[in-house]
Amino acid sequence: MMTGAPVISLFLEDEAETIRFGEDLALALKRGDCLALSGDLGAGKSSLARAFLRAMADDDELEVPSPTFTLVQAYNLRIAVAHFDLYRLGDPAELTELGFDEALQDGVCLVEWPEMASGELPEDRIALKLEHEGLGRRVTIVAPEKQAARIRRVLAIRDFIDDAGYPGAKRRFLTGDASLRAYEAVYAGDGTRRVLMDWPPLPGGPPVLDGKPYPKVAHIAENAYPFVAIANVLRQQGFAAPEVYRVDYDQGILLLEDLGADGVLNAQGQPITDRYRASVACLAHLHSLAVPQDIPVTDCHVHHIPDFDRTAMKMEVRLVLDWHLPWKRGGTSASDAERDEYLAIWDNLIDELATAETNLLLRDFHSPNIIWRENEIGIARVGLIDFQDAMIGPTAYDLASMTQDARVTIAPDLFQQLMDDYLALRRAQGGFDEARFLKTWAIMSAQRNCKLAGLWVRLMQRDGKPGYMKHMPRTLSYLSVALRHETLAPLRDWCVKTGIVPSES
């Protein structure tokens, strides 16, 4: 074990607290972690291991046989878990024959009696010792800082939930995304599910422009104030945004209303037409309303919704230059001439937006962020859950986000239906310049898809998340649609010349 590793110590009052702690650990461990459980007989190792596995499976009835005689029991769960019991291990070298290295590479290794093979276990393991103390148990954890930080975080969230009035609530992993946010389902004693947003403070990044990191330039929310502000405004206007029950702004922990689990896609991951049409109608209504740019959140904090300004737009479209083109060319970067021409084109396109209609744009209005609420009516059927990065900018951006869903293919017929629906609703509101809006839509579609074409590569190469690359063909197809507008002819020519889109587009 590493010397000088952080130590975490806590007292578990009874069996219920031991089970709860095992469940919380399931939220802290990640693929590649080795949890080494040690302690006297009856100290609670089996109870903790069983609780951990059942929480990872989200199945309170999961059968968890002891691996005392088989030495290892494998579980194909949200994260694969291999449960080792080394009490009967004849030689530490046998650990390799049991497939330990492969199991650790694929998921989490949960090891009881680790002292039987301590020299063969990874140095960066999480060593957890259970000892009797009075009528309860003392847990002592020694782990490297990275793993210890995750454990401290789940314990801090447990304290937050207890302080919110839900002591002993059951917690289960809900979802994570490409950002730093993760979500848990919290089940209180009344059986009601609530959603916890785990949003640790954004670490400072390297400067990318004028000494500012990317989040500040691109107006990415860095704390919970924007989410609470926008949620409150949307709810006041009758939209289905989650109620915020409790928030710790310093730690970045929020307890939210659960809007449901149904989305706008069917079981095969395809768009449900009526739900997309209702979402577009919701968007048209939002664009008809006046939204304040300065929103009081607390007695001492006012959130100013940032403008989707030239700097932010150009920072996002630069992702094509910095990530997409080098990937496309096998590592060869864009030339200075290509960069200058591309950015000059975008300066001209952004100039075209000077007279565009602007209002609140939610920024990521598409299938992953929409909850379908079947029993509601009107705009209340459309649950909105991701708007912390909202800005004031061209309203056409969110329509492009929905009609060209980044995560799912929108067929041409559905695309046209959604566009027709939106335009008809906006015309009925009066004072709507359709031609200007469609030009803005094309520019915003191109801006968003240029950003995404670079983002997918960055997620793969920098962040080790290659799964997002499956969206690349769809993104480039959407970009080709936007490039058909005459205003985008210079960008279309540049994209064809650099090979981003084929010439027939």
N, C-alpha and C positions, 0 to 999 in steps of 0.2 A: 504494500500500500504506500502511496505517496506520503512523504514526511511533510509536515506543515500543512496538510490539507484541512479545510474548514471542518468544524465539528458542530453538529446540530444535536441538541438534547431536548427531549420533551417527555412529560409524564402522561401516561395513558391510564385513566382512572379505572376502566373496566373493559370487559370484552367488547362492548359496543363501541368504545373509543378506539380499540385496536382495529376493529373492522373498518371503522370510518377512516382511520389513518391509512389502512391498506388501500381503500378506495381512492383516497386522495393521491396516493403515490402513483396510481394508474394514470393520473393526469399529468404527472411530472416526468415520467420516464419516456425515453425516445429510443428509436432503433439504434442499436450499438451499445446500449447501456447494460452493464452487468450489476445486478443487485445481489449482494452476498449476505444472506441471512444467518445470523448465529445467535446462540442463546441456549440456556438450559432447557431440559425437558419441561414442558408445561408453561414455558415463558410466552408462548403465543405465536411461534413461527408459522405453524400450520394455519392458524386463524388469519394471520396477516396475508399469507400467500394465497389462501382461498379467496379472501376479499379482493385482493389485487386482481386475480384472474377473472372473477365474476364481474368486477367493474370494467375491466378491459373488454370483456365480452358483452357488457350491458345485459347480463342475464343472471339474475339473482338465484336461479336454480341450476346453474351450470354445474355439472358433475366434475369434481376435482379430486381424482384418485391420488393417493400418495404414490410418488415415484420411488419409494424406498427399495422395491425389488427390481423395477425396470430401470432405475437410475435416472431416466429422463422421460418426461411426458411433453409432447409438443401440442401447441394450441394455435390454430390458424384464426387469429382474431383481428381486430382493427390494426394492431401491430402484432406480428407473430411473437409468441412467447414460448420459450423452452424452459420447462421447470425441471431442474436437476436436484436430486437428493444424493449426496456423495457419501452417505454414512457407510455404505458397503463397498466403496471404491477400493480396489485392491492396490492400485498403483496410480499416482497422480498422472502419469503419462497416458493412462487409459482415457483421460478426458478428451483427448484428440480423437480417439476411436469412437467416442460417443457423439461426435459431430459438433463439439462446442464452438469451434471457430466459425463454422458455417452458420450455426444458429445465432451467434452474436452479430454476424454480418447481416443477417436477414431480419433480426428483431431484437427482443430483450431476452437476456438470460437471467432467470431467477434461480439462485443457487442456495440450497440448504446444506448445512455442514461444509462450508467453504474451506474450513481449516484442513480438510482431508486432501486438498489440492491447491493450497494457497499459492504455491510457487508457480502454478500453471494458469492462474487466473490473471486477467489483465490488471496492470498497475493502476489504471484509472477507474477501477471498480468502485461501486457505492457499497461501503461496508456498514451494515445495519445490525446492531446488537440489541437484543431484548433481554432485560434482566428484571427479576421480581423486585418490587419496591413497595413495601407495605401491602395494601390490598390491591395494588395496581402493578403497572409495569413501567420501567424506564427505557426509553428508546434513545440510543446514541448512534448518530450517523456520522461517518467520516467519508468525505467525498471530495473530488476535485471541485474547484470553484464553479465551473460551468454546470455540473450536475447539482451541486449544492444550491446554486442560485435558483434552479428550477424548483427544487424541493421547498426552499424558503418562500418562493412565490405561491405555490399551492397552499402552503400553511397561512400565508398572509390573506389569501382569498377566503380560506376557511374562517379566519377571524372576522373578515368583512361580512360574510354571510351570517355568522353568529350575531354580530353587532346589529345587523339589519333586522333581527328578530326571528331568524330561522335556525336556531341551534339544532345541530344534528341533521340538517337537511342532506338528502342524497344528491351527489354530484356525478354527472356523467359527461364525457366528451361529446360535444355537439358537432363542431366543425372548425376548420381553420381555413385560411386563404393565403393568397400570395403576399399579403401584408404581414405586419407584426401582430395583428389581432387574432385572437382565438376565442371560441365560444363554448360555454358549458350549459347543460340543462341542469337546473336546480329544482329538486322536488321537495317541497316542504311537507309538513305533517298533514296539511289539508288536501294533499294529492295534486295541487295545482302546480303546473310546470312554469317556471320562470327562466329567463335567459340571462346568463352572466357574460358580459363582454370583458375579456381579459386583454387590456390594451396598455402594456407597460410603456413608460415614457420613451419617446423616439430617441435613439442615440444620435449624437451629432455625427454627421458625415463629412467627407472631404468637400472643400469649396469647389463649386462648378462654375459660378459666375458672380463677379463682383464680391468675392469673398464669402458668398452664401452657399450653403449645401443645397442639394436638389430639392428637398421638401419645401424649403422656404421660397425658392424660385418658382416652383410649380404649384405652390399653395396647397401642399398636402398637410392635412390636419396633424398637429403634433401632440395634442392632448384632447381631453374629453369635452372641453367647452363647446367647440363647434357642433358636435353631435347633439348635445343637450339643447343648444340654442335652436338648431334647425328642427329637431323633434318637436319642441314646444310650439314653434310657429306653424308647422304643418298640422299639428293636432288642433290648434286654434282655428285653422281654416277648414277643419272637417276631414282632413286626410288621415289615413290609418298608419300613423307612425307610432312606435312603441312608447308607452308611458315609461318614464325613468323613475323607478322607485327609490333608488339610492345610488349615490356616486361618490367615489373618492378620487378627486381630481389629481391629487399628488401621486397616488399609486396607479391611477388609470384602471380602475375597476368600477363597472357599472352593473346594476341589477335592473333588468328591463322586463316589460310586459312581453309575454310570448304571443306573437300574432298568429302562430300556427305553423304547420309543417308542409302544407300543400303549396305547390308552385304553379308555374304556367306551362310546364312541360308534361307530356304524358309518360307512361312507364318506359317507353322506348327512347325517351329523351328528345322528342319532337315537339314543336310548338302546338299548343292548344289554341286554335284560332280565336274562339270567343274570349279567352283570357287575355290574349295579346291585344285584341280590339278594345277590351275594357281598359287595359293599361294605357293604351294610346289616348282613349277618351279622358282618362284621369290626367294625363299629361297636358292635354289641350285645356282642361279646366285650370290646372295650375298656372299655365301661361297666360290666363286671362286675369290673374289676380296681382295685386300690388303687394310685394313682399319687402318689409323693411330691411335695409342693409346693416343696421346696427341693432342688435338684439340683446337686451339685458339678460344675463344668465344667473348671476348672483348679485348680492348687494354691492360687490366690489369688482365685478367683471362684466364687461359688455363685449359681445362677440361682433366683430366687423366682418361681414361676408366679403371675402376678397374678390376683386375683379379678375375675370379671365383675360388678362392683359397680353400685350404683345410678347413680353418677356416669357411668360408662362407658356404661351402657345409655341413659341420658337424653341424653347427648351425641350418640350415634348417631341416635336417633330425632328429634333436633332438625333433622337434615338435611331432613326433610319441611318444616319451618317455614322454614328458611333458604334452601332451594333449590327444592324441588318446588312449593310453593304459589306463590311469585312467578313461576316459569316457567308454571304452569298458568293464572295470571291475567294473563299478559302484562306482568309487572313489578310488580304490586301485592302488597305484602307482607302477611303475616298480621297481623291486628289484635291489639292487646294482649289483648283478651278471648279471641280464638281461641287465642293462645299459652298463656295461663294455663289455659284449660280443657283443652287438649291435654296439657300437662305435668302437670296434676293427675290426669288420667286415667292417665297412665303411672306416676305415683307409686302410685296404687292397684293397678295391675296388677303392679308390682314388689313391692308388699307381699304379693301373692298367691303370690309365688315363695319366701316365707320357708321353707316346708317342702318345696320341690322337691328332687328328687334332684340332687346335684351331683357332678361328677367332672371329669376332663380333657376340655375341648372344644377341638377342633382349629381351629375358627372358620370355615374355608372348605373343608369336606368336600363337594366336588362335582366334576363331571366334569373341569374343567381341572387338578385337582390329584390325580388318581388314575391310576396306571399299571397296566395289566393285564398280569399275568405268567403267561401261559398254561401254562408248564411247571412251575409251582409248585403247591402244594396248600394248602388251608385259608386261613388269614388271610394267608399269604405270597404268595398270588396278587394281593393288593391292595396296590400300591405307594403309599406316602404321601410326598408331596414338598413340601407347603406347610403348615407348622405353627408357624412362628416366632412367630406372634401368639397361640399357644395360651393359654387361661386355665382357671381352675377356675370352673365355672358350671353351670347347668342342662344336663344331658346331652341334653335334648330339642332343644337348639339345633342340634347337628350332624345330628340326624335330620331336622329341618326343612330344613337346608341341602341334604341329599342328596335328600329326597323332593320338594323344590321347587327343583330345580337352577336357579340363576340364569341359566345360559347356554343351557339347552335345555328345551323343553317336556316335562314329565312328564304323560303322558295319565292320565285318572282311573283307568283299570283298573290301570296300572302303579303309580300312587300307592297305591292300596288294597293291592296285592300287597306292596309294600315295607313299608307300615305293618303289615300282618298278619304278615309275616315277623319284623319286629323285635319286635313285641309277643309273639309266640309264643316267641321265643328268650328274651326277658326273663322271661316267666312261668316258663319251664322252669328258670331260674336260681334262682327262689324269692325271696320277700320283695319282690315288685315290686307297687307300687301303681299299677295301670293307669289308673284314673280321674284320679288326681292327675297322672300323667305326661301324659295327653292334654290336660289343662288347661294344663300347663306348655308342651306342644308348641304349642298355639294362641297362647299369649303370646309365645313365642320366635319363632314364624313371623311374627307381626305385627311384632315388634321388628326382625327381620332385614329384612323387606320394606319397612318404613317407612324403614329406613336406606338400602336400595338405591334406593328411589324418589327419594330426595334425592341419592344418590351419582351416579347416572347423569347427572343434570342438572349437578352440580358438575363431573364429568369433561368434559362438553360445554362448559360456559360458562367455567369457570376454567382448565381444563387443555387445551382445544382438542382434545378426543377425542370427537367426536360419535358415533362408531360404537357406543358403549355404549347409546345411546338406543334401539337396536333391542330391548333387553331390557325396556323400560318396560312394554309391554302385558302381558307374561308376569308381571312383578313385581306389577303391580296385580291381575292375576287370582289369583295366589297369595295376596296379601293378602286378597282377598275370601273365599277358602276359610278362612283363619284366623279371620276376623271372624264366621263362622257360630257359633262357640262362644259359649255364653250369657255366659261371663265377660267377653267382649269387647264386649258390647252398647254400653256407653258410647263405646268407640272407634269402633265401627261407625257409630253415630249421628253422631259428629263427622266421620268421613270422608265420609259421605253429605252432610252439611250443607255441607262445604267443597268438595264436588265431586271428591274424590280417587277415590271409587268410586261407581258408580251405586246408586240406591236399591234395586234388586232384589237386591243382594248380601246 
